[in-house]
Amino acid sequence: MRLKKLIVYATIFLLPIMVKAQEMAYPKKIKVVLLGTFHYGKTADKNSTSFPDLFTAKRQQELDEIVNKLANIHPSTVFIEAPKIYQPKSDINYDLYLKGLLKDSSDLRNEIAQIGYRLAKKSSISSPVCVDYKQEIRYDLVEKFEKGIGADSTIQYPKFFDIPYPFTDTTQRISLKKMNLSNYYIGLNNEYHRRSNEFDYLHYALNYGYQDDYSGTELTASWYNRNLKIFTNILRELKPKDSCIVILFGSGHTAILRQFFENHPSFEIIELDNILR
C-alpha cells in the first residue's frame, strides 16, 4: 500500500518536471522551410530538368543569393534527398566540397551540392543529413491496367474522373529558361503548383481500377507511404538544437511532406516566398 502511494506521489511531482525538461529540450515550434526543387540534369526521376547553364556566372550568383537568404534564417540542419545508407558517402563529398576538391561530376552538378552543401557551408553546419527512403511504387501496374481496359468499350468509367483539368492558369506558368532561380523556386513551391502536383495522385491515379481492382489507389497509397517514412526519418534525426530546419527534396515530395508538418503541432512552416523575395 505504501509502495502504491509512493508511485502516485512520484507521478504527481515528477511528471511536471519531466514535461518541463522536454519543453527545454526542444523548441515548442520548430521552423520548417520546405525547399521543393527540380532535379538538376539527367536522373531517373520524372522531375529531372535539363540545366545546361548551371555553372555560368549568372546561375552561380543566383544560387549564392538563394543560399544567402536561406542562411539568414539560421538553419541548424539541412535534410537532403538521399537514402540514409548514403550518409557516409555524402559526408565524404561534403568534406571535399568544403576543401574545393569535389570534382565536376554528377555529385557536384546536382541540387544536393549546389544548394544543400552550399547552405550547410554558409550556415556552418557539420553535414547535411540524408533522410530519403527508396521504395518501389508500381507505376507499371497502372500502365498495364490502362492498356488492358483501354480496348474494352464495355467498361464504364466513373464520370467524375472526366472533369476538366482545373490547373490551367497561364499566369502560373514557370520557366527555368526565362526566370531567375529565386522566382522559379517561388513559383515551384507556391500553393497552386503544390495542389496541381497532388491532383495527379488524388484524382488521376485513382481512376485506374475497376470494381475490386484498386491499382491506382494503391499507387497513391505507396507514394504517401514512402513520404511518411521520409517524414519519420526526419523526426528521428531531430536534435534539441533544431529550432529551424531546411528540407531540400523534389517538389513532388515537399507537396506531401507539407501536409504532415502542417498537421503536427511541433512545427511551423516558413513560406519560401517570404525568404526569397
N, C-alpha and C positions, 0 to 999 in steps of 0.2 A: 504493500500500500504506500509506504514511504517512497519507494522507488518510482511509483507512478506519479506521485506528487512532484518529485524532483524533475521528472521528464516534462511534466506540464509547465513547471516554473521555468525550466531551461528553454522551452519552446517560446514561452511568453516573452522572456527577457532577451534571448539570443536572436530570435527571428528579426526584430527591427535592426539589430546590429548587422546581421548578415545582409539584409536588404540594403542598408546604408553602405556597406562595403561594396556591394555590387554596383550601386549608383556611382561610387567614387571610382570604380574600376573602368567603367565605360561611360562615355557621354550619353545623356538622355536621348539626344538626337545626333546620329552620325550623318554628316552631309555626304550626299552621293552625287557624283557627276557621271552620267551615262554618256560616254562619247561613242555613239554608234558610228561606225566607219565603213567605207568600202575597202575591199582587199586590193592592195597595190599590185598590179601586174597579173600574171597568169597563175591561178590556183585552181584547185578542183571545186572551189566554192562558186556557186552561181552568182554570187555577189561580187566577183572579181571584176576589176576595171583596169583597162589599159591606162598606164600613167607614164608615157614616154618622156615627159619633161620634168620628172621628179627631181633630177639633180641640177636643174637650171638655177641660176641665182635667184630668179623671181620666186620659184616654188620653195626653195630652201628658206628664203626670207619669210614667206607666208607661213611655213611650218614653225619657224622661230617665233613669229608673232602669236600663233595659236598656243604654243607651249609657254611662252612668257605670260600670257593671260591666264592660263590654267595654273601656272606656278604661283600666281598672285593670291590664289585662294588657299595656298599652303596644304596641298595634299600630303597625307602621311604614307599612303600606299597606293601603288598603281597595279591594278589587276589586268592581266592580258589574256588574249585568246590563244592559249597554247595548253596542251594537256599537262597535268601535274607531273607526269613522268619526264617531261621536257625541262623541268626546272634546273637540273644541273647544267644542261646544255645552254639554257638561257642565261644562267649566271656567268658561264664562260664567255658567251657572246657579249654580255653587258660589260664585263671586265675589259674585253678587247675594245669595245666601243668607247669606254672611258679613256682608254690609252690611245685612241685614234688608230687602232690596229684592225678594226673589223673591216675586212676586205669587201670590195664591190661584188656582191653575190645576192642570192635570194634572201640571205639573212640580213643584209643591210638595206635591201630595196623594199622591205615590207613595212607595214604600218607599226609593227611592234618596235622596230628600231627607230624609225623616223619620228614617231610620236612617243611611244612608251619609254624607250631608253632615253630619248632626249628630255622628256619630262622628269623622269627619275633623276637624271643627272642634274638638271636645273633645280630640282627640289631637294637635292642631297639625300635621296632615298637609296638604301643599300642595293636593292634589286627588285624589278617588277616581279609580281607573283603570278605564276601560271595556274589557272583555275578552270580551264576548259575540260569538257567531258565528251569524248568521242562515242557516238552511239549510232548504230545502224538505223536508218529511217527508210522504210520500204516504199520509196517512190516507184519502184518497179511494179509493185502490186497494183498501184493506182493506174499506172500506164497500161498494164495488161488488162485491167478491168475496163478501162476506157476503150481499148481496141476491141476487146471481146464483145462488148454490148453495142458498140457503135454501129454494127451492121444489122442489129436486131431491131427492126421497126416496131415490134410488138411491145417493147418495154416503154412504159410511160414514165418519164422523169417527173419528179415533183416540180410543179410550175414555179414555185418560189425561187428556185435556183436560176431562173431565166430573167430575173430583174436586171435592169440596165446597170452597167458598171458605174458606181457612184463617184469614182475619183477621177474626174475629167477636167478639173480646174487647170487651165493652161497657165494661169499666173503662178501656180505652184511648181512648175517645171524647173528642174535644176540641171545645170550642165557644167561638168568639170572643165570643159574647154573654154567656156565663156565666163566663168566665175572665179573669183579668188577662193582660196581654200576655206577661209573663215565663213564666207557666205554660203559656200557649198555645204559645209558641215552644219551650219544653222538650218538650212533647208532640209538636209537629210534627216535631221533629228527633230523636226517640228511635229506637231500633233497630226497634221494632215498626212505626212509620209509614214508616221507610225501606224495610223489607222489603215492606210492602204496596204501596208505590209501585213498587218494582222488579218485583213479581209481575205487574203489568199487562203489562210488556214481556217478561218471561221465561217467561210462561205463556200468558195470554190472547192476546196478539198472535201468538204462534207457531201458534195454532190456525187462522189464516187462510192457507189454502193447501192444495193437493192435488196429489199426485204431484210434477211438476216446477214447480209454482207455489209460490213462497215469499214471497208478498206480505207476510205478517205478519213473517216473519224479516227481510226487507229493511227493513221499517219499524223494527224494533228495532235493526238494524244502523245505520240512518240516525240514530237517536236517540243511540246510542253514538258514532257518528262526529262528530256535532255537539258533543257534550260533550267528546270527546277534543280537538277543535280549541279549545274554550274552555280546557281544561287546558293546551294548548300556548301559547295566548295569555298565560296566567298565568305560565308558566315564562319566556316571552320578556321579560316585564316585571319579573321579579325583579331586585332590586339587592342589592349586598353588605350594605346596611343592614337588609335584611329579615330580622329574627330572629323576627318574629311578624306574620302576615297574617290579615285577615278577609275572607272571601268571601261577599258578600251576593247570593244568587241564589235563584230559585224553588226550593222544596224538591224538586221533581222533578229538577232539575239536581244539587243537592248530594248527593242519594242516590247518584248515579252517580259524581260527582266524588270522593266519598269513597273509592271503590274505587281510583281512580288514586293518590290521595295516600297511602292506607294501604299500597300496594304499592311505593311509591317510598322508598328508604332515606334520602332527604334531608329527609323531613318527619315531623312528629309532630303528630297530631290532638289538639287540646284539646277535650274534650267541652263542649258548650254548657251542659249540666246543671251542670257544676262551676263555671261562671261566673255563671249567672243565679240559682242558688239562694241 
